[in-house]
Amino acid sequence: MYKKIVSLSLMFLLIGQASFLFAGNDDSEEKADEIRKKATELLRETSSLAVMLNSPSNRINFTVSTADALWGLDKNEATSMFNLAIEDVRKMISQIDAELNFASTSPTSNFPNRRGRNSRYSKINQVLSWRTSIVNSLSNRDAEWAMQFVNETSQMATNANFKRRIDQSNRGLKSRLARKIAEQDVSKAIEYGKERLSKGISNDVLNILQKIYYKDPEKGREFGEEVVSKITSTKLNRNMTWMLVRLFQSGINSNSYAEKNNAAPLFTDSSMRTIGEKLAEQVVSPTSRYRSLSNRVIQGLEKYAPQSATQVKTVIEQRRNNINNRRNRNRNRPPIPNSNRSNQINAANLQKEISQTMAKIRSKDTPKEEKVSMINDLQNKILTQTNERMMFNNLIWLSSTAKSIDENEKASEILSEAERFVNQDPKKKNDFSENRSLANAYASIDPDKTFQILENMAYRLNGVIDGYIKYMEYSNNQRVVENGELVMNNYSRQFTNYFNLSSNSLKNLAANDFNRIKDLSDKFERPEVRIATRLIIAKSLLRSNQGNSITFSSGSVRVNGRF
């Protein structure tokens, strides 16, 4: 319990340290436009480097990521880049399909062929991953093009096993794309919804139904009646209960929407009774394990299926009582002794006090003089904690609080104190994470210090990356090292994510010295890591910040609204 309290407090302070509000000058729009242009140029330079990589995985993923970021800046260029990635995927699908068809006519009893099967299995997983990456990016830009890509690549496979894997992948992809298309074209959404409904009630059918209704209530009601008809003619198993709950909730929620928009609800009263009775039948079934329903659902059952509602409440109450009885028996067991309980209580209470004091300092109602005094007292109190990680995180948090009330010198002093808890020669993951937190905090106070920390991290990471690649090559792990390059997957990106500072921090650094932040990527020895770092920086600088105040320190500027 006390560990949870401390963890929650840590979460809040880490969130707090990422948001700084700084004073700025009057030339904000001009400075913001200059940074946007430089970031766009950096992104274009990166795109020309990405297509030259040897690893297909890196080439495709970087090209897709860059195309996605360029879409709002240059749609034609972004389209060309998407086409390059699509062509790579098509070639790989054709190659895998040919290999599988050839292998199906060859003997499979000896060891080398088993190794071949494993290699082909890895290739299938890889190409499906690339395909999903393209679809996910395209769906936010042109959902119809993404659906066309899914359908075309589905038809390319002639091998039965390969085609089955692609069809399995299509279920989730088409479901997401249908929701996207429904936001733009109701007719196509209905067409796809009916196709999915013909195969049974599923989650994507419910998603499409909601999209259609809120886009066109009349057509949504028509499709909704088809869904209800399907329910009445289908034998449902207990795993379908949650879908009925969701469908019933959709009908209830549509009432308030209908009133506000002068439209008819999603379902008629007759259809709501049908769904409610089906839902009650599922819940009270002996095979059901449902022990709770929301108050809205219970109230809906009382309105549309009152007799069934009474039975549902009785069954649910009985199941809860059975669970409570078992819990009471467990409570009678002797407690496990915990010698650290008092220490945990003290740590939790101290962290709670620190959090409350921090809130008072940030409050507009607290006088400035009192805030300064509270910061000094809190600094001393934080240093009485026994956990160094807690002290470090709380000092970072306190520094941002001091900065928020324009106590810049005090904020810098607190960060210097926090720096004592950071290993300047990082070797472990925690060392790098703490250096990143310190760099992020210094960005608003002393950008030069941030650059020094990041440049030192890049230098240290080069050795870590080199050792990691050598070991993976030794292990013949082709999913990590491909054509001599480190595949920048979710795990490998941990090395570059240390440079993924908050958007405000990166904008602060860009305003201070754009060339220096651009050159950060060149501190890495490997081209794939340099490109990944460049993408992090460029995309963050181009990311919209609608409704937020973004400011720059050290003679920099404030940018309000969209960056």
N, C-alpha and C positions, 0 to 999 in steps of 0.2 A: 504494500500500500504506500509506504513512505518512499520507496524507490520510484513509484509511479508519479508521486507528487514532484519529486526532484526532476524526473524526466520531463514532465509537463512544463515545469518552470524553465528548464533548459531550452525546450522547444520555443517558448515565447521569447526568450532573450535572443535566440539565434535569428528568429524572425525580425526582432527589433533591430538587430545590428545591421540588417540589410537595407534599411530605409533611412536615408539622411535627407534633411531639407537644409539647403544652404543659401546664403545671401548671394545675389548676383548683380550684374550690370544691365544697361539698357540695350546693348547690341545683341540680345539673345537670339532673335530670329536669324540675323546674319551669321552668327557663329554656328547655330544649329544647322543652317543650310550648308555651310562650308563642311561641317563634319559629315553630313549626309552624302555630299558629293564625293568626299574622300573615301567614305565607307563603300559607296557604290563602285568606285574605281578599284578598291581593294577586292571586292567581290568578283569583279570581272577578271582581274588578274588571276585570282584563285581558280576561276572556272577554266581558264586556258591551261593551268597547271594540272587540274584534276583529270582531264581527258588524256594526259600523257602517262598516267600511272600504269604499271605493269599488272597489278592485281585487279581482276575484273570486279571483285567485291568492292574495293575502294573506288575504282573508277565509276561504277554505277551509283553507289551510295553518295559519293561526293557530288557527282553530276546532278543527281536528283535533288539533293539538298540545296545546291547552288541555284538550280532552275526554280525551285520553290521560292527562294528568297528574291530572285530577279523578276518574278512574274509581275509584280506591281510596278516595276521600274521599266522593264522592257519585255513585253509579252512575246514578241517575235523571237528574241534571243532565248527566252526561257523555253518557248515551244521547241526550238531547235535542239536545246539541251535535253529536254524530255525525250525527243525522238532518238537522240543518240543512245540514251539509256535503254529505251524500248527495243532498239535494234540489237543491242548487246544481249538482252534477255531472250529475244526471238532466236538468235543464233545458238545460245546455250540450250534452249529447249529442243531445237532441231538436233543438236549434237547428242544430247542425252537420249532422246528418243531413238536415234540411230544405234547408239551403243546398246540400249536395252533390247532392241529388236535383234541385233547381232548376237548378243549374249544368250538370248532365248533359244538359239539354235546350236549353242555350243555346250559341251559337257560341263557340269558344275560340281563334280565330285572332288576335284583336287584343290589344294590349299590356295594356289595363286588365284583361282577363279573366285574363291570366297573373299579374298582381299579385293578383287575387282568389284564384287557385289557391294562391299562396304563403301568403296570409293564412289560407286554410282549412287548409292543411297545418300551419301553426303552431298553429292552434286545436286540431287533432287531437292534436298532440304535447302540448299544454297540458292538455287534458282527460284524456288517458291518464296524465299525470303526477299530476294530482289524484286520479284513481281509484286509482293505485298507492299514493299516500300514505295514503289512507283504508284500503285493504286492509292495508297494513303495520301500521298502528296497531291496527286492529280484530282482526287475527290474533292479537295477544298478549292480547286481552281476550275476544273471542267469535269463534272461527274459523268457526263455522257461519254466523253472521250475515255475516261477511266473504265467505264462499263464496256465500251467497244474493245479496249485493250484486253480486258478479262475474257470476253467472248472469243476474240481472235486467237489468243494464246491457248485457250481451252481446246480449240479445234485442231491445233497443231500436233497434239500428242496422238500417236496411233498405237503405241504400246498400251495394253490393257491396264497394267499396274500403274504406269505413269499417269494415264488418264484418270484413274481412280483417285490418285493423290491430288491431282489438280482439281477434280470435282469436289473433294473434301475441303480444299482450300477455298473454293468458290463460295461455299455456303456463307462464311463470315464476310467475305469481300462483297458479295452481291447484296447482302443485307445492309451493310453500311452504305453502299452506293445507292441503294434504293431510297434510303432515308435522305441522302443528299439530293437525289433527283427529285424527290417528292417536294422539296422546298422550292424547286424551280418549275417543275412540270407535273401537275397533278395527274394528267391523263396517262403518262408513262408510269407514274407511281402505281396507279390503279391496275394497269396492265401487268406489272411485275407482281403486285400484291396478289392478284388473282392466280397468277402462276404458282406462287408460293403456297397460297391457300389450298390449291388443288392437291398438294402433298400433305396437308394437315395443318393444324394449329401450331404455330411456332412463335418464338420471340420476335423475329423480324416481321411477321405478319402484324403483330400488335404495334410495333414501331411504325410501320408504314401506315396503319390505320390512323394513328394519332397525327402523323404528319399530314395526311390527306384531310382529316377533319378540320384541323386548325388552319389549313390553307383554303379549303372549300367545304364548309359544314354540310351542304346538301349532298355532295358526292361522298363525303365521309360517312354520312348516315346510310347511304345506299350500300357502300362497301361494308359498313358495320353490320347491316342486316344479313349479308352473305356470311360474315364471320359467325354470327349467332346461329344461322341455319347449319353451318358446318359443325358447330358444337353439339347441337341437338342430334345430329346424325352420326356422331363419332363416339366410340366407346373410349372413355378417358381413363387413364391409370392415375395412381396417386401422385406421380411426378408432374402431373399437369395442374395440380391444385394452385400453384403460385401464378400460373398464367390466368386462371379464372379470377383469382384475387386481383391481379393487375387489370384485367379487362373490366371487372366490376368497378374498380377504383376509377378507371378512365371514364366510365359512364357517369359516376358521381361528380368527378371534377369538371366534366363538360357542362354541368348545370350552371355553375357560376360564370363560365365563359359565355354560355348561351344568353344569359341575362344581360351581361355587359354589352354584347355585340348584336342583340336583337336577332338571335338565331335559334334554331331548334337544337336540343341536346343531342349528343352522339347516338343514344339509343332511345327507343320508345319505352313507355312504362311496361308494356308487355314483354319487350326484350330484356329489360332489367330484371323482371320477375323470373324469366327463363334462366338468365345467367346466375341470379341469386340462388335459385333452387338447385341448380347444378353445382354451384359452389358449396352450398350447405350439404348436399349429398356427398361431396368429396371429403369435406372436413369431418363429418360424423362417421365416415366409414371406419370399420375396425382396423383397416390397414393404415389409416392416416395417423400422422404424428403431430399434427398441428396443435399447438398449445396456446396460441394467441392470434388475434386479429385486431387490426387498428379500430379505434372507436368509430371512425368514419365508415368503415366497412360494416361494423355491427349495426350502426344507425341506419345504414342503407338497407341491410337485411330486414331490420324492423319495419322499414317503410314499404319495401317491395315484396318481401316474403316473410311476414311476421311469424307464422307458425314455424317455419324453418329456423328463424332467428332464435327462438326460444330453445329449440333442440341444440343448436350450435353452442349457445352460451352454457348450457348444462354440461355438454360433453367436454368443452374446453376447461370448465371449472373442475371437473373430475380429474382430468389429466394434470392440471396444475397441482391439485391436492396430492396426487400420487407422487409427483416430483418433490413437493415440499416435505412429504413424509420421509422420503429417502434422504433428503438433505438434513432433516432433523436427526436422523439416526447417525449420520456422519458427524454432526456437531458434537455428539456425546463422546467422541473419541478425545483422548487427552491431547492438549495442544503441544506442538513441537517447540521445545525451548529455543529462544533466539537471544543470544548474548549481545547481539549488535542492535537490538531493538531501540535502546535508549539513544545510541549514536544516530540511528536513522531518524528518530523523532527530532533530535536536536538539529540535524542537518536540514530536515524538511521545514522546520519552524524558522530557521535562519533564512532559508531561501525564500520562504513566504514573506518574511519581513523585508528582505531586499526588494522583492517584486513590488510590494505595496509602497515602499519608499520611492522606488523608481517611478511609479504611477503618479505620486504626488508631485515629484519634480517636473514631470511632463504636463501636469495640469495647469491650465490657464489661470486658475484661481490662486495659485501659490505665488507670493511675491518673489521677485528676482533675488533679493538678498537672502531670503530663506532657502531658495533653491540652491544657491552657491554653498551655503552652510551645510545643507543636506548632502550635497555631492561630496564634500570633504569628509563628513562623518561616514558616509556610505563606503567611501574608498577604504577607510580604516577597517570598517566592519567586514568588508569582502575579504580583506587580507587575513582575517581570523579564521576563515574556513580551512578545513583540513584537506579538502580535495583540490589538488592543483588545477585539474581541468575545470572545476566549477569556478575557481578564482579567475582563471583566464577568461572564461566565457562571460562572467559577470563584469569583469573589467572592460571587455570589449563593449558590452551593453552600456556600461556607465559612460564610456567615452562618447558613444553616439548620443547619449542623453545630454552630456555636457556640450557637445557640438550643437545640439538642437536649440540651446538657449544662448548660443554665440559665445560660449566660454572656450575659445579655441586653444588657448595655452593650456588650460586645465585638461582638455581632451587629449592633447599631445602628451602631457605629463602622465596621464592614466595609461595611454598606450605604451609608453616607455616602461611603465610598471608591468604591463601585460607581457611585454617582450621578454621579460626574464623567464617566463614559463614556456618559451618556444625554443626548440632546438634549431640553431642557425645552420647546422649541418644535417639537414633532414635525411633520414634513411628509411624510417617506417611510414606506413600510411598515415598514422596519426600525426607524425611530424609534418608531413606535407599539408594535411588538412588544417593544422593550426597555423602554418605559415600562410595558407590561403586566407584564413579568417583575419589574420593580422594585416595582410596586404589589402583586403577589402575594406577594413576599417581605416587604414592610413590614406586611402584614395581621396577622402574628403578633407584630410588635414595636411598631409605631406605627400603629394603624388610621387615625388622623387624617391621617397622611402618605399612606396609600393613598387615602383619599377625595379629598385634594387632587390627586393624580396623575390619578385617574379623572375627576374633574370637569373638569380642564384638558383631558384627552383628548377628552371629549364636546364641549367648546367648539370645539376644533380640528377635530374630525371633522365638525361641522356645515358648515363651509366646504367640506371635501372632498366630502361627500355632495351639497351643493347644486350644486357644479360638475359632478360626475358626472352628476346628473340632467339638468342643462341640456344637457350634451353629448349624452346619449342621446336627449333630446327633439329636439335639432337633427338627429340622425342618424335620427330616426323609428324608433328601436329599441323596438318595442312589447313585446318580451319582457322588457325591463328597466324601462320606465316604462309603467304600465297605468292608464288613467283618472286620470292625474295623480299616481300613487303609485309609489314605488320598489318593484318586485317583490322581496320578500325571499327570493331564491333562494340557492343555495350561494355564488355569487360576492358578492352584495350583503351576505350575512351576515358578511362579513369585517369590516364596520364595527362590528357589535355584538359579534363574538367577542372583541374586545379586553377586554370586560367579563366574559368567561366564565372567571373565575378558578377555582382549585381549590375543591372543595366546602368544605374546611376553612377556606380564606381567606374565602369568602363568609359562612359561618356565624360566623366570628370578627367580621366587620364587622357582621353582623346583631345579634349579642349586644352589640356596642359601641354601635350607634346604628341601630336598624331604620329609623326614618324617613329617615335620611340615605341609607341604601342604597336605600330605595324611591324616593327623590327623584332618584337618579342618572339614571333613565330620562327624567325631565322636563327634563334638561339638553339633550336632543335636541329639535330644532325640529319634526321631521316625526313625525306620529302613528304611522306604520307602524314607524319605527325605535324609538320609545318602547315600543311594544307588544312588539317583538322583544326589547328589553333587559329589560323586565319579566318576560317568559317565562323568559329565561335565569336571572334571579335567583330567581324563585319556584320553578322546577323544580329548580334546584340545591339550594335550601334544603329542599325536600321529598324529595329523593332519599334512598333508604335507604343506610345505611352499616353494613351487617351486619358485626359482628366487628371494626370499627375503633374506635380511640380518637379522639374528636374533642374538642378543647378550645378554650377561648377565653381570650384574654389580657386584660390591663388590667382585672382584677376580674371577668372572665367566668368561664365554667364549663366543666367537662369533661362530655362526653356519651359514654358507653360503649355500644357495640352499635348497635342500630337507631335512627336519628335520626327 
